[in-house]
Amino acid sequence: MTDLVVRKLLIDLNTPFESRWNGGDAFRSAFFSALSMSFPLGEQYFIDSVRNGLKTLPEADRQRLAPEVQGFVGQEATHRRIHALFNGHLETMGYRNVLEVRAGKRLKDNAHRDTRIHVAATAATEHLTAIFADWMLRHPEALAGAEPRLQTLWLWHSAEESEHRSTAFDIYRAMGGSETWRLRLFRYITITFLSDITRQTIRNLWHDGSLFQWSTWRSAGKLLFAKDGMFRGNYGLWRDYMAPDFHPRQQDASMSEQWLRDNSDQFTPVGQAA
């Protein structure tokens, strides 16, 4: 259990940005825009899943975990709002969020499933986002050339993803969720998450007119599949989730803590789990 601070980010997101907002790089811009397109729907799903999971727990566990859930909900609601603003600018430039439509249908089709399934899916997704977030904090060059306000947006989100990485996992364990379903959902979420992001990135690149340019895929290879790239460099951390004694807090979160300390002038705390 950890204290979670809810923060108001002090940046301007009312001013539009360029289509290739990430340093003029077509792939980096399209890829991170695809990630942003997944966030508002996903963050609401995480909030609903964790809240519903908390309600199923015995009173003692509810009291123990409720403050952290409150902080988790506050952070995720802030992420949802900020990325909705970001996505609004993408929409005005003609980018269509088909990822949200497809994922929304999938969530609707599975809404009837046991609450533990939804909490396990949330825990799995939070692990993926946390390891990608830690990678971002280690590799700020992934945002090289982006406006400072947009760099702050992505690194702040990364820091908070790392900070609340264990909340859904702890709820799932407290619910008595099985290891079989924890691992089954992790494999499923990995496939669907990466598939959704890939398809939206390709659509973004098509709209940008850069899908068939060599420079686009050279950038993709460097960002994702270099030795310490976002995908290749995180395989070991991804695999750690399969261990029977795994807990998210076993993974290093020092980069998140350092970024939040060093950039405290970029946000205002508005709440904290007691």
C-alpha positions in Angstrom: 0.0 0.0 0.0 1.3 3.5 -0.8 0.2 7.1 -0.5 -1.0 8.4 -3.9 -1.1 12.2 -4.5 -3.6 13.6 -6.9 -2.0 16.4 -8.9 -3.2 19.3 -11.1 -0.9 19.6 -14.0 0.1 23.3 -14.7 0.4 23.2 -18.4 -1.5 24.8 -21.3 -3.4 22.3 -23.4 -5.8 24.7 -24.9 -3.2 25.8 -27.5 -3.2 23.5 -30.5 -0.1 21.6 -31.6 1.3 20.3 -34.9 0.3 16.9 -36.4 3.9 15.8 -36.0 4.1 17.2 -32.6 6.9 14.9 -31.4 10.0 16.6 -32.7 8.7 16.5 -36.3 9.1 12.7 -36.3 6.1 11.1 -38.0 6.3 7.7 -36.3 6.9 8.9 -32.8 4.0 11.4 -33.1 1.6 8.8 -34.6 2.6 6.2 -32.0 2.3 8.4 -28.9 -0.9 9.9 -30.3 -2.3 6.3 -30.6 -1.4 5.7 -27.0 -3.2 8.9 -26.0 -6.3 7.8 -28.0 -6.5 4.6 -25.8 -6.3 6.5 -22.5 -9.7 8.1 -21.8 -11.8 4.9 -22.3 -9.1 2.8 -20.6 -8.7 5.1 -17.6 -12.5 5.0 -17.0 -12.5 1.2 -17.2 -9.7 1.0 -14.7 -11.5 3.3 -12.3 -14.8 1.3 -12.6 -13.0 -2.0 -12.2 -11.0 -1.0 -9.1 -14.0 0.6 -7.5 -16.2 -2.4 -8.1 -13.5 -4.7 -6.9 -13.1 -2.8 -3.6 -16.8 -3.1 -3.0 -16.6 -6.9 -2.9 -13.9 -7.0 -0.2 -14.5 -7.7 3.5 -14.8 -4.6 5.7 -11.2 -4.8 7.0 -9.7 -5.0 3.5 -12.0 -2.3 2.3 -10.8 0.1 5.0 -7.2 -0.8 4.4 -7.3 -0.3 0.6 -9.9 2.4 0.3 -7.4 5.4 0.7 -5.2 4.0 -2.0 -8.1 3.4 -4.3 -9.2 7.0 -3.8 -5.8 8.2 -4.8 -5.8 5.8 -7.8 -9.2 7.0 -9.0 -8.1 10.7 -8.6 -4.9 10.2 -10.6 -6.6 8.1 -13.4 -9.5 10.6 -13.6 -6.9 13.4 -14.1 -5.1 11.4 -16.8 -8.5 10.8 -18.6 -9.3 14.5 -18.6 -5.9 15.7 -19.8 -5.7 13.1 -22.6 -9.2 13.9 -23.7 -8.0 17.5 -24.3 -4.9 16.2 -26.1 -7.1 13.9 -28.3 -9.5 16.8 -29.0 -6.7 18.5 -30.9 -6.0 15.3 -32.8 -9.6 15.2 -33.8 -9.6 18.7 -35.1 -6.7 17.7 -37.4 -8.8 14.8 -38.8 -7.4 11.9 -36.8 -10.2 9.4 -36.2 -10.1 7.4 -32.9 -11.1 3.9 -34.2 -9.2 2.3 -31.3 -11.8 3.7 -28.8 -14.7 2.5 -30.9 -13.2 -1.0 -31.2 -12.2 -1.2 -27.5 -15.5 0.2 -26.4 -17.4 -2.6 -28.2 -15.1 -5.2 -26.6 -15.7 -3.8 -23.1 -19.4 -3.8 -23.7 -19.4 -7.4 -24.9 -17.5 -8.4 -21.7 -19.2 -6.2 -19.2 -21.2 -9.2 -17.7 -18.0 -11.0 -16.6 -17.0 -11.6 -13.0 -15.5 -8.4 -11.3 -12.3 -10.3 -10.7 -11.8 -10.6 -14.5 -12.0 -6.9 -14.9 -9.7 -6.2 -12.0 -7.2 -8.8 -13.4 -7.4 -7.1 -16.8 -6.7 -3.7 -15.1 -3.8 -5.1 -13.2 -2.3 -6.5 -16.4 -2.7 -3.3 -18.3 -1.3 -1.3 -15.4 1.8 -3.5 -15.5 2.3 -2.8 -19.2 1.8 0.9 -18.8 4.1 1.0 -15.8 7.0 -0.7 -17.6 6.5 1.6 -20.6 6.3 4.6 -18.3 9.6 3.7 -16.6 11.2 3.3 -20.0 10.0 6.8 -20.9 11.5 8.3 -17.8 14.8 6.5 -18.6 14.6 7.7 -22.3 13.4 11.3 -22.5 14.9 11.4 -26.0 11.7 9.6 -27.1 10.2 13.1 -26.8 13.1 15.0 -28.2 12.0 18.1 -30.0 8.5 18.1 -28.6 7.3 21.3 -27.0 8.2 21.4 -23.3 4.5 21.4 -22.2 4.0 18.1 -24.1 7.2 16.6 -22.7 5.9 17.5 -19.3 2.5 15.9 -20.0 3.9 12.6 -21.0 6.6 12.4 -18.3 4.1 13.4 -15.6 1.7 10.7 -16.8 4.6 8.2 -16.8 5.6 9.1 -13.3 2.1 8.6 -11.9 1.6 5.3 -13.8 4.7 4.0 -12.1 3.5 5.4 -8.8 0.1 3.5 -8.8 1.3 0.4 -10.5 0.3 -2.0 -7.7 -3.2 -0.8 -6.8 -5.3 -3.0 -9.1 -2.9 -5.9 -8.4 -3.5 -5.6 -4.6 -7.2 -5.5 -5.1 -7.1 -8.6 -7.2 -5.1 -10.5 -4.6 -7.5 -9.3 -1.8 -10.4 -10.6 -3.9 -8.8 -14.1 -3.9 -8.2 -14.0 -7.7 -6.5 -17.1 -9.1 -3.0 -17.2 -10.6 -4.4 -19.0 -13.6 -6.6 -16.1 -14.5 -4.0 -13.5 -13.6 -1.6 -14.9 -16.2 -4.3 -15.7 -18.7 -5.6 -12.2 -18.7 -2.0 -10.8 -18.8 -1.4 -12.7 -22.1 -4.7 -11.6 -23.5 -4.2 -7.9 -22.6 -0.7 -7.9 -24.0 -2.0 -9.1 -27.4 -5.1 -6.8 -27.5 -3.3 -3.8 -26.2 -0.4 -4.0 -28.7 -2.8 -4.9 -31.5 -5.0 -1.9 -30.8 -2.0 0.5 -30.6 -0.5 -0.9 -33.8 -3.7 -0.5 -35.8 -4.3 3.0 -34.6 -0.7 4.0 -35.2 -0.9 2.7 -38.8 -4.2 4.6 -39.3 -2.5 7.8 -37.9 0.4 7.4 -40.3 -2.0 6.9 -43.2 -3.7 10.1 -42.3 -0.4 11.9 -42.0 0.7 10.6 -45.4 3.9 9.0 -44.0 2.9 5.3 -43.8 5.1 4.2 -46.7 8.1 6.4 -46.0 11.4 4.7 -45.1 12.1 7.3 -42.4 8.9 6.4 -40.6 9.9 2.7 -40.2 13.5 3.5 -39.4 12.2 5.6 -36.5 9.8 2.8 -35.5 12.7 0.3 -35.4 14.8 2.6 -33.3 12.0 3.5 -30.8 10.6 0.0 -30.3 13.1 -2.6 -31.3 16.6 -1.2 -30.6 18.5 -3.1 -27.9 17.0 -0.9 -25.2 13.9 0.1 -27.2 10.5 0.3 -25.7 9.5 -3.2 -26.7 12.7 -5.2 -26.9 14.2 -3.4 -23.8 11.2 -4.2 -21.7 10.8 -7.9 -22.4 12.4 -9.0 -19.1 10.1 -6.7 -17.1 7.2 -8.0 -19.0 8.2 -11.6 -18.3 8.5 -10.8 -14.6 4.7 -10.7 -14.3 4.6 -14.5 -14.9 6.5 -15.3 -11.7 4.3 -16.8 -9.0 5.8 -14.6 -6.4 5.6 -11.4 -8.5 4.5 -8.1 -7.1 4.6 -4.8 -8.9 6.5 -3.1 -6.1 9.5 -5.4 -6.8 10.3 -3.3 -9.8 12.3 -0.1 -9.4 10.2 3.1 -9.3 13.1 5.5 -8.4 12.9 7.3 -11.8 9.3 8.2 -11.1 10.0 9.4 -7.6 13.0 11.5 -8.9 11.0 13.1 -11.7 8.2 14.1 -9.3 10.7 15.6 -6.9 12.6 17.5 -9.7 9.4 18.8 -11.4 7.2 19.8 -8.5 6.8 23.2 -10.0 4.9 21.6 -12.9 1.9 20.6 -10.8 -0.2 21.4 -7.7 -1.2 18.6 -5.3 -4.9 18.6 -4.8 -5.4 15.5 -2.7 -3.6 12.5 -1.2 -4.6 9.1 0.2 -4.4 9.1 3.9 
